[in-house]
Amino acid sequence: MDATLDKNKRTFQNFLIIFFNSLSYFLIAHYFMYLMSQLATAIAALQFDYSSKLYYYKLIYTIDSYSWTSDAVKLLYSIGPAISLLFGILALIAFINLYDDRGRYKMFFVWCWVHGMIWVFGAFLTGTLLDKGIGYVIMYFYLQDTAKLLITLFALTLLLIAGVFSTRWLLFTGNSYFNQINEHNRAFFTFSQIIMPTLAGTALIILFKLPKITFYELFVLLSAIIFMIPTLLRFHVFPTYFFDEIPIKITLDKKALIVAAVVVIGFRLIFQIGIPIG
């Protein structure tokens, strides 16, 4: 019975191992998605002859304020969320094709999907409220406060729906550690693989962007908490998921841990001075 229920695996040491493995992929996925969206934006800016510098905290355009045009604002402040949506969907497709694989690397793809949804719907939610980021695009459409409120509520709803939709896929990643996810180990796995890495990863990302982090990016990152609310409220209602019967050993993914550390520290050091584009 103990082997069937994986009771012997529900230890504090294994909790930490699963936590650090998931946290590593959470951080790698974030910086990958962030760089893709920022680089796409900087490259798109070149068609307007806008040069820019990519810092660890934001992309800064090295142009005069009067050089901005309506078309430039609409494109450059919307392309980031668009790229996040595109890469998020591609990551989800990749994950769906890999979810029955016992390898832990598939967490990279599911976390890319999560970050993509946060940088789309979380950005719309935050940008509309603060008139920053994608909010600039909405401002250029000269919408009334009622329309802005509806956009905010719509973005919040879609963020929660994406969280509801993602819970099942996140639970499926349990086949990397357990032979089944059931009523006995579901809470243990949910907090070690999903909830705690999200909270700790978001806190670390914010910490490494200090003291230059903008309020806009701060609140977008914190929208990850909203995204995880459905998982926190609904993880216990899912049925038992049965995976391979082959015994699975819980081990620390040292490669992912090292890569995450290099990415996080390297990103801060390299982009501290600003990388010119154009």
VOBA-1610 file (N, C-alpha, C; in pm, whole numbers, padded with zeros to 5 digits, always signed):
BEGIN
Met+00083-00121+00000Met+00000+00000+00000Met+00086+00126+00000Asp+00195+00124+00080Asp+00281+00241+00086Asp+00343+00270-00051Ala+00385+00162-00121Ala+00446+00182-00253Ala+00344+00236-00352Thr+00220+00188-00341Thr+00115+00232-00432Thr+00081+00378-00412Leu+00075+00419-00289Leu+00036+00557-00258Leu+00156+00652-00254Asp+00276+00596-00277Asp+00399+00677-00272Asp+00416+00745-00136Lys+00364+00680-00031Lys+00370+00742+00102Lys+00514+00765+00146Asn+00603+00670+00109Asn+00742+00681+00150Asn+00814+00798+00083Lys+00751+00857-00019Lys+00813+00969-00090Lys+00774+01105-00032Arg+00674+01107+00051Arg+00624+01235+00103Arg+00706+01277+00225Thr+00831+01313+00198Thr+00922+01357+00303Thr+00963+01502+00277Phe+01015+01566+00379Phe+01058+01705+00365Phe+01173+01717+00266Gln+01263+01619+00266Gln+01376+01621+00172Gln+01326+01614+00028Asn+01231+01526+00000Asn+01176+01516-00135Asn+01096+01640-00173Phe+01031+01699-00074Phe+00959+01826-00099Phe+01057+01930-00151Leu+01173+01941-00085Leu+01273+02040-00126Leu+01331+02007-00263Ile+01352+01879-00291Ile+01408+01840-00421Ile+01312+01879-00534Ile+01184+01843-00518Ile+01085+01878-00620Ile+01073+02028-00633Phe+01076+02098-00520Phe+01067+02244-00519Phe+01181+02308-00597Phe+01304+02267-00569Phe+01419+02328-00637Phe+01424+02292-00785Asn+01384+02170-00819Asn+01378+02133-00961Asn+01279+02223-01036Ser+01159+02237-00981Ser+01056+02317-01045Ser+01094+02465-01047Leu+01152+02513-00937Leu+01195+02653-00931Leu+01299+02683-01038Ser+01390+02589-01061Ser+01494+02608-01163Ser+01432+02629-01300Tyr+01337+02543-01336Tyr+01273+02555-01467Tyr+01183+02679-01473Phe+01124+02716-01362Phe+01042+02838-01356Phe+01126+02960-01393Leu+01245+02970-01336Leu+01333+03084-01361Leu+01388+03082-01504Ile+01431+02964-01550Ile+01482+02953-01687Ile+01375+02995-01787Ala+01252+02946-01766Ala+01141+02978-01856Ala+01110+03127-01855His+01113+03189-01737His+01083+03332-01729His+01181+03414-01810Tyr+01311+03390-01790Tyr+01410+03471-01860Tyr+01411+03443-02009Phe+01379+03321-02049Phe+01367+03291-02191Phe+01252+03371-02252Met+01135+03366-02189Met+01017+03437-02241Met+01040+03588-02238Tyr+01103+03636-02132Tyr+01127+03780-02119Tyr+01221+03829-02229Leu+01329+03755-02253Leu+01424+03796-02356Leu+01363+03791-02495Met+01283+03689-02522Met+01220+03678-02654Met+01129+03798-02681Ser+01048+03835-02583Ser+00955+03947-02602Ser+01029+04080-02613Gln+01132+04099-02532Gln+01207+04224-02535Gln+01289+04237-02663Leu+01351+04129-02707Leu+01430+04134-02830Leu+01339+04157-02951Ala+01222+04092-02952Ala+01128+04112-03062Ala+01083+04258-03067Thr+01060+04316-02950Thr+01018+04457-02944Thr+01129+04548-02995Ala+01253+04522-02950Ala+01366+04605-02992Ala+01390+04595-03142Ile+01376+04476-03198Ile+01395+04457-03342Ile+01284+04526-03420Ala+01161+04515-03370Ala+01049+04583-03435Ala+01067+04734-03434Ala+01133+04785-03330Ala+01155+04930-03320Ala+01248+04983-03429Leu+01328+04894-03484Leu+01424+04937-03586Leu+01355+04986-03712Gln+01234+04936-03738Gln+01164+04982-03859Gln+01118+05127-03846Phe+01116+05178-03723Phe+01085+05320-03700Phe+01214+05400-03679Asp+01328+05333-03701Asp+01460+05394-03675Asp+01477+05429-03528Tyr+01418+05349-03440Tyr+01433+05367-03296Tyr+01542+05274-03246Ser+01646+05329-03187Ser+01746+05245-03122Ser+01707+05227-02976Ser+01761+05125-02913Ser+01722+05097-02776Ser+01835+05028-02701Lys+01819+05020-02570Lys+01912+04946-02485Lys+01831+04855-02394Leu+01874+04730-02390Leu+01805+04633-02306Leu+01879+04619-02174Tyr+01813+04662-02066Tyr+01868+04648-01932Tyr+01798+04533-01861Tyr+01849+04499-01743Tyr+01791+04387-01667Tyr+01651+04421-01616Tyr+01616+04548-01615Tyr+01488+04587-01559Tyr+01387+04634-01662Lys+01432+04678-01782Lys+01338+04719-01886Lys+01413+04750-02015Leu+01337+04767-02123Leu+01392+04810-02251Leu+01373+04961-02261Ile+01483+05033-02281Ile+01478+05178-02286Ile+01513+05224-02428Tyr+01428+05309-02484Tyr+01450+05362-02619Tyr+01537+05486-02610Thr+01643+05487-02688Thr+01737+05601-02686Thr+01698+05698-02797Ile+01580+05757-02781Ile+01526+05851-02880Ile+01465+05969-02805Asp+01438+06074-02878Asp+01370+06189-02818Asp+01222+06159-02802Ser+01161+06221-02704Ser+01020+06195-02676Ser+00928+06235-02792Tyr+00969+06339-02868Tyr+00884+06385-02978Tyr+00891+06292-03100Ser+00981+06193-03095Ser+00995+06101-03208Ser+00887+05994-03210Trp+00813+05982-03099Trp+00710+05879-03092Trp+00593+05913-03185Thr+00543+05810-03252Thr+00423+05824-03335Thr+00317+05728-03284Ser+00194+05751-03324Ser+00084+05665-03282Ser+00106+05520-03324Asp+00151+05500-03449Asp+00175+05364-03499Asp+00286+05294-03420Ala+00389+05371-03387Ala+00501+05313-03313Ala+00456+05268-03174Val+00379+05351-03107Val+00331+05315-02973Val+00245+05190-02979Lys+00153+05186-03074Lys+00061+05072-03084Lys+00135+04942-03113Leu+00236+04948-03198Leu+00310+04827-03232Leu+00405+04785-03121Leu+00487+04878-03075Leu+00595+04842-02984Leu+00546+04803-02845Tyr+00433+04856-02803Tyr+00383+04820-02671Tyr+00282+04705-02674Ser+00255+04654-02794Ser+00166+04538-02804Ser+00240+04413-02850Ile+00359+04432-02909Ile+00429+04317-02964Ile+00480+04223-02853Gly+00515+04280-02737Gly+00562+04197-02626Gly+00457+04094-02583Pro+00334+04139-02547Pro+00228+04044-02515Pro+00197+03948-02629Ala+00204+03996-02754Ala+00175+03910-02868Ala+00278+03797-02879Ile+00405+03831-02861Ile+00512+03730-02866Ile+00497+03633-02749Ser+00460+03685-02632Ser+00440+03600-02515Ser+00327+03500-02540Leu+00220+03547-02603Leu+00108+03459-02635Leu+00151+03352-02734Leu+00224+03393-02837Leu+00269+03299-02940Leu+00359+03191-02881Phe+00463+03233-02808Phe+00556+03136-02750Phe+00489+03053-02641Gly+00393+03113-02571Gly+00320+03037-02469Gly+00240+02924-02531Ile+00173+02953-02641Ile+00094+02850-02710Ile+00185+02742-02768Leu+00297+02783-02829Leu+00392+02686-02883Leu+00448+02597-02772Ala+00474+02657-02655Ala+00526+02580-02542Ala+00422+02480-02493Leu+00295+02522-02490Leu+00190+02430-02447Leu+00177+02313-02543Ile+00186+02340-02673Ile+00181+02234-02773Ile+00296+02135-02752Ala+00416+02191-02727Ala+00532+02105-02702Ala+00510+02021-02576Phe+00454+02083-02472Phe+00430+02011-02348Phe+00327+01900-02367Ile+00222+01927-02442Ile+00118+01826-02465Ile+00176+01703-02534Asn+00275+01726-02619Asn+00341+01615-02688Asn+00442+01543-02600Leu+00475+01603-02485Leu+00578+01545-02399Leu+00527+01507-02260Tyr+00401+01540-02229Tyr+00356+01530-02090Tyr+00363+01388-02033Asp+00355+01284-02119Asp+00363+01147-02067Asp+00507+01099-02052Asp+00603+01183-02094Asp+00744+01153-02074Asp+00779+01180-01927Arg+00857+01094-01868Arg+00890+01110-01726Arg+01001+01213-01700Gly+01061+01264-01804Gly+01167+01363-01787Gly+01117+01491-01723Arg+01202+01552-01642Arg+01163+01674-01571Arg+01172+01798-01659Tyr+01245+01789-01771Tyr+01265+01906-01858Tyr+01135+01959-01916Lys+01030+01877-01917Lys+00902+01925-01971Lys+00844+02038-01887Met+00892+02052-01762Met+00848+02164-01678Met+00885+02298-01741Phe+00995+02299-01820Phe+01033+02423-01888Phe+00920+02471-01978Phe+00859+02379-02050Phe+00754+02415-02145Phe+00626+02458-02075Val+00589+02387-01969Val+00465+02425-01900Val+00483+02558-01828Trp+00604+02584-01778Trp+00629+02714-01714Trp+00633+02825-01819Cys+00682+02796-01940Cys+00678+02895-02049Cys+00534+02932-02080Trp+00446+02832-02082Trp+00304+02858-02104Trp+00248+02949-01994Val+00282+02920-01870Val+00233+03000-01758Val+00283+03143-01769His+00413+03160-01793His+00468+03295-01807His+00405+03368-01925Gly+00378+03295-02032Gly+00315+03357-02147Gly+00179+03415-02113Met+00098+03338-02039Met-00035+03384-02000Met-00025+03504-01904Ile+00073+03502-01817Ile+00091+03613-01723Ile+00129+03741-01798Trp+00217+03727-01899Trp+00263+03845-01972Trp+00167+03887-02082Val+00057+03816-02096Val-00050+03862-02184Val-00164+03920-02101Phe-00231+03835-02025Phe-00349+03879-01951Phe-00310+03959-01826Gly-00200+03922-01762Gly-00153+04002-01649Gly-00108+04139-01693Ala-00046+04145-01813Ala-00002+04274-01867Ala-00121+04362-01904Phe-00225+04302-01963Phe-00346+04378-01995Phe-00412+04430-01868Leu-00420+04345-01768Leu-00482+04383-01641Leu-00406+04499-01577Thr-00274+04484-01566Thr-00191+04586-01502Thr-00180+04712-01588Gly-00158+04693-01718Gly-00140+04807-01807Gly-00262+04897-01813Thr-00381+04836-01813Thr-00504+04916-01818Thr-00524+04994-01689Leu-00488+04933-01578Leu-00505+05000-01448Leu-00404+05112-01427Leu-00279+05090-01472Leu-00171+05185-01445Leu-00141+05276-01564Asp-00206+05250-01680Asp-00174+05326-01802Asp-00026+05316-01836Lys+00026+05195-01828Lys+00166+05167-01861Lys+00170+05045-01953Gly+00285+05025-02022Gly+00300+04907-02105Gly+00193+04899-02212Ile+00122+04787-02216Ile+00013+04770-02312Ile-00097+04873-02289Gly-00097+04934-02170Gly-00194+05039-02139Gly-00178+05161-02228Tyr-00054+05185-02276Tyr-00033+05296-02369Tyr-00112+05276-02498Val-00118+05150-02543Val-00192+05119-02665Val-00341+05148-02644Ile-00392+05108-02530Ile-00533+05132-02499Ile-00560+05282-02490Met-00465+05357-02434Met-00482+05502-02424Met-00494+05566-02562Tyr-00418+05514-02660Tyr-00420+05573-02794Tyr-00549+05544-02870Phe-00631+05456-02815Phe-00764+05433-02874Phe-00870+05523-02809Tyr-00824+05603-02711Tyr-00909+05703-02645Tyr-01040+05642-02594Leu-01026+05534-02520Leu-01143+05466-02465Leu-01190+05534-02338Gln-01317+05526-02311Gln-01373+05582-02188Gln-01341+05491-02070Asp-01363+05545-01949Asp-01332+05469-01827Asp-01413+05339-01820Thr-01534+05341-01870Thr-01618+05220-01867Thr-01556+05111-01953Ala-01507+05148-02069Ala-01444+05051-02158Ala-01316+04996-02095Lys-01239+05083-02029Lys-01117+05038-01962Lys-01150+04940-01850Leu-01257+04969-01778Leu-01299+04879-01670Leu-01336+04742-01725Leu-01406+04742-01838Leu-01444+04615-01900Leu-01322+04537-01947Ile-01223+04607-02001Ile-01099+04541-02044Ile-01028+04481-01923Thr-01025+04556-01813Thr-00961+04507-01691Thr-01029+04381-01640Leu-01161+04383-01635Leu-01236+04266-01587Leu-01220+04149-01683Phe-01217+04177-01812Phe-01201+04073-01913Phe-01063+04007-01899Ala-00959+04089-01880Ala-00823+04037-01864Ala-00813+03953-01737Leu-00875+04001-01628Leu-00874+03926-01502Leu-00944+03791-01518Thr-01057+03793-01588Thr-01132+03669-01610Thr-01052+03570-01692Leu-00989+03617-01799Leu-00910+03528-01884Leu-00787+03474-01810Leu-00729+03556-01723Leu-00615+03510-01643Leu-00656+03396-01551Leu-00773+03409-01489Leu-00824+03304-01402Leu-00863+03180-01481Ile-00924+03200-01598Ile-00962+03087-01683Ile-00837+03011-01728Ala-00733+03085-01763Ala-00607+03020-01802Ala-00551+02940-01686Gly-00567+02993-01563Gly-00523+02920-01445Gly-00601+02792-01424Val-00732+02800-01446Val-00819+02681-01434Val-00777+02577-01538Phe-00758+02621-01660Phe-00720+02533-01770Phe-00585+02466-01744Ser-00493+02538-01681Ser-00356+02490-01664Ser-00340+02391-01549Thr-00432+02392-01454Thr-00416+02309-01335Thr-00398+02162-01371Arg-00480+02112-01461Arg-00473+01971-01501Arg-00336+01938-01560Trp-00285+02026-01648Trp-00155+02000-01709Trp-00044+02005-01605Leu-00054+02096-01512Leu+00047+02106-01406Leu+00049+01979-01320Leu-00068+01925-01292Leu-00075+01802-01214Leu-00018+01683-01291Phe-00030+01686-01423Phe+00023+01577-01505Phe+00175+01568-01496Thr+00241+01677-01458Thr+00387+01672-01445Thr+00430+01584-01328Gly+00333+01537-01252Gly+00364+01449-01138Gly+00425+01317-01179Asn+00414+01280-01308Asn+00470+01151-01350Asn+00623+01150-01348Ser+00684+01265-01322Ser+00830+01271-01308Ser+00875+01220-01172Tyr+00781+01213-01078Tyr+00816+01177-00940Tyr+00731+01065-00880Phe+00606+01052-00925Phe+00515+00957-00864Phe+00455+00864-00969Asn+00412+00747-00923Asn+00342+00654-01011Asn+00195+00691-01027Gln+00147+00773-00936Gln+00012+00824-00946Gln-00001+00950-00861Ile-00090+01038-00903Ile-00124+01156-00823Ile-00264+01131-00769Asn-00273+01116-00637Asn-00400+01079-00575Asn-00431+01167-00456Glu-00534+01133-00384Glu-00578+01214-00271Glu-00474+01221-00159His-00383+01126-00157His-00283+01122-00050His-00162+01212-00078Asn-00122+01221-00204Asn+00000+01299-00233Asn-00026+01424-00316Arg-00153+01450-00349Arg-00185+01562-00438Arg-00146+01696-00376Ala-00175+01717-00249Ala-00140+01844-00183Ala+00012+01858-00173Phe+00078+01749-00134Phe+00225+01748-00124Phe+00286+01790-00257Phe+00239+01730-00365Phe+00294+01759-00497Phe+00258+01899-00545Thr+00134+01940-00525Thr+00089+02071-00572Thr+00171+02184-00511Phe+00198+02174-00382Phe+00273+02282-00317Phe+00422+02275-00350Ser+00477+02156-00362Ser+00620+02146-00392Ser+00653+02175-00538Gln+00565+02137-00630Gln+00590+02152-00773Gln+00533+02280-00832Ile+00425+02332-00776Ile+00352+02441-00841Ile+00347+02569-00756Ile+00283+02561-00639Ile+00255+02682-00560Ile+00382+02746-00507Met+00464+02672-00434Met+00584+02730-00372Met+00686+02777-00476Pro+00713+02701-00584Pro+00804+02754-00686Pro+00754+02883-00751Thr+00621+02894-00769Thr+00566+03018-00825Thr+00592+03136-00732Leu+00564+03118-00605Leu+00584+03226-00508Leu+00732+03261-00493Ala+00815+03159-00476Ala+00959+03183-00457Ala+01022+03237-00585Gly+00983+03182-00700Gly+01039+03228-00827Gly+01003+03372-00856Thr+00878+03409-00831Thr+00835+03547-00852Thr+00911+03641-00759Ala+00929+03600-00634Ala+01003+03682-00537Ala+01148+03701-00581Leu+01210+03594-00631Leu+01349+03604-00676Leu+01364+03694-00798Ile+01271+03682-00892Ile+01275+03766-01011Ile+01264+03913-00972Ile+01173+03943-00881Ile+01157+04081-00833Ile+01284+04126-00762Leu+01339+04040-00677Leu+01460+04074-00602Leu+01576+04107-00695Phe+01594+04029-00801Phe+01706+04051-00892Phe+01684+04170-00986Lys+01565+04228-00986Lys+01539+04347-01065Lys+01547+04475-00980Leu+01560+04458-00850Leu+01574+04574-00763Leu+01709+04639-00786Pro+01724+04771-00769Pro+01618+04865-00726Pro+01545+04932-00842Lys+01566+04883-00963Lys+01515+04951-01082Lys+01380+04900-01132Ile+01324+04801-01068Ile+01200+04743-01118Ile+01089+04849-01121Thr+01013+04851-01230Thr+00904+04947-01243Thr+00778+04893-01175Phe+00687+04982-01139Phe+00562+04939-01079Phe+00483+04851-01176Tyr+00491+04885-01304Tyr+00419+04807-01405Tyr+00466+04662-01405Glu+00597+04642-01414Glu+00649+04505-01418Glu+00627+04435-01285Leu+00637+04508-01176Leu+00614+04449-01044Leu+00474+04388-01036Phe+00375+04465-01079Phe+00237+04416-01069Phe+00208+04307-01172Val+00274+04312-01288Val+00257+04203-01385Val+00311+04073-01326Leu+00429+04080-01266Leu+00488+03961-01204Leu+00400+03908-01091Leu+00344+03999-01012Leu+00259+03957-00900Leu+00127+03898-00947Ser+00090+03922-01073Ser-00033+03861-01125Ser-00020+03710-01135Ala+00102+03658-01120Ala+00123+03513-01115Ala+00045+03453-00998Ile+00030+03531-00891Ile-00046+03484-00775Ile-00192+03465-00813Ile-00245+03559-00892Ile-00384+03546-00939Ile-00398+03422-01026Phe-00299+03400-01112Phe-00302+03285-01202Phe-00309+03154-01123Met-00243+03149-01007Met-00235+03026-00930Met-00355+03004-00836Ile-00441+03104-00823Ile-00558+03089-00735Ile-00644+02968-00773Pro-00678+02948-00902Pro-00758+02829-00937Pro-00690+02698-00899Thr-00558+02690-00917Thr-00485+02568-00880Thr-00494+02545-00730Leu-00477+02651-00654Leu-00482+02640-00509Leu-00620+02597-00460Leu-00725+02642-00529Leu-00862+02614-00486Leu-00915+02482-00541Arg-00857+02435-00654Arg-00919+02322-00722Arg-00834+02196-00730Phe-00710+02197-00684Phe-00624+02081-00705Phe-00679+01954-00641His-00758+01969-00533His-00807+01852-00461His-00929+01788-00526Val-00989+01853-00626Val-01112+01799-00686Val-01083+01705-00803Phe-00958+01696-00846Phe-00926+01613-00961Phe-00920+01466-00922Pro-00949+01378-01018Pro-00944+01234-00988Pro-00799+01186-00979Thr-00783+01061-00944Thr-00649+01002-00939Thr-00595+00986-01081Tyr-00470+01031-01100Tyr-00404+01015-01229Tyr-00301+00904-01216Phe-00313+00802-01301Phe-00222+00689-01298Phe-00116+00705-01406Phe+00010+00684-01366Phe+00121+00697-01459Phe+00190+00560-01475Asp+00315+00560-01516Asp+00390+00435-01533Asp+00403+00361-01401Glu+00404+00229-01408Glu+00420+00147-01289Glu+00567+00124-01254Ile+00656+00165-01343Ile+00799+00151-01316Ile+00837+00242-01199Pro+00909+00190-01099Pro+00948+00272-00983Pro+01023+00398-01026Ile+00989+00510-00966Ile+01049+00639-01000Ile+01121+00693-00877Lys+01246+00730-00894Lys+01324+00785-00784Lys+01327+00937-00793Ile+01306+01003-00682Ile+01309+01150-00677Ile+01453+01196-00658Thr+01507+01263-00758Thr+01646+01310-00752Thr+01654+01457-00791Leu+01756+01523-00742Leu+01777+01664-00772Leu+01830+01679-00912Asp+01769+01769-00989Asp+01813+01798-01126Asp+01924+01902-01119Lys+02047+01854-01100Lys+02159+01945-01079Lys+02187+02032-01201Lys+02168+01976-01321Lys+02192+02054-01443Lys+02097+02173-01451Ala+01970+02148-01423Ala+01871+02257-01427Ala+01903+02361-01321Leu+01946+02317-01204Leu+01980+02410-01096Leu+02097+02499-01134Ile+02199+02439-01196Ile+02317+02515-01237Ile+02281+02613-01348Val+02205+02565-01447Val+02164+02652-01558Val+02083+02770-01507Ala+01991+02744-01414Ala+01909+02851-01357Ala+01994+02955-01287Ala+02092+02908-01208Ala+02179+03000-01136Ala+02261+03085-01234Val+02313+03022-01339Val+02392+03094-01439Val+02306+03196-01513Val+02184+03156-01549Val+02093+03245-01622Val+02056+03366-01538Val+02016+03343-01413Val+01971+03452-01327Val+02085+03550-01298Ile+02200+03497-01256Ile+02314+03584-01224Ile+02371+03648-01350Gly+02384+03568-01456Gly+02438+03620-01581Gly+02351+03728-01641Phe+02219+03711-01633Phe+02127+03811-01687Phe+02146+03944-01615Arg+02158+03940-01484Arg+02175+04064-01407Arg+02308+04131-01439Leu+02416+04052-01448Leu+02548+04110-01473Leu+02562+04162-01615Ile+02515+04085-01713Ile+02531+04123-01853Ile+02445+04244-01888Phe+02320+04244-01842Phe+02228+04351-01879Phe+02232+04468-01779Gln+02324+04462-01686Gln+02345+04574-01594Gln+02390+04697-01670Ile+02477+04677-01768Ile+02533+04791-01844Ile+02445+04829-01963Gly+02350+04744-01999Gly+02262+04774-02111Gly+02321+04725-02242Ile+02245+04647-02316Ile+02290+04596-02445Ile+02224+04679-02556Pro+02302+04755-02632Pro+02244+04841-02738Pro+02192+04758-02855Ile+02076+04797-02906Ile+02016+04731-03023Ile+01980+04839-03123Gly+02046+04839-03235Gly+02020+04941-03336Gly+02111+05060-03323
//
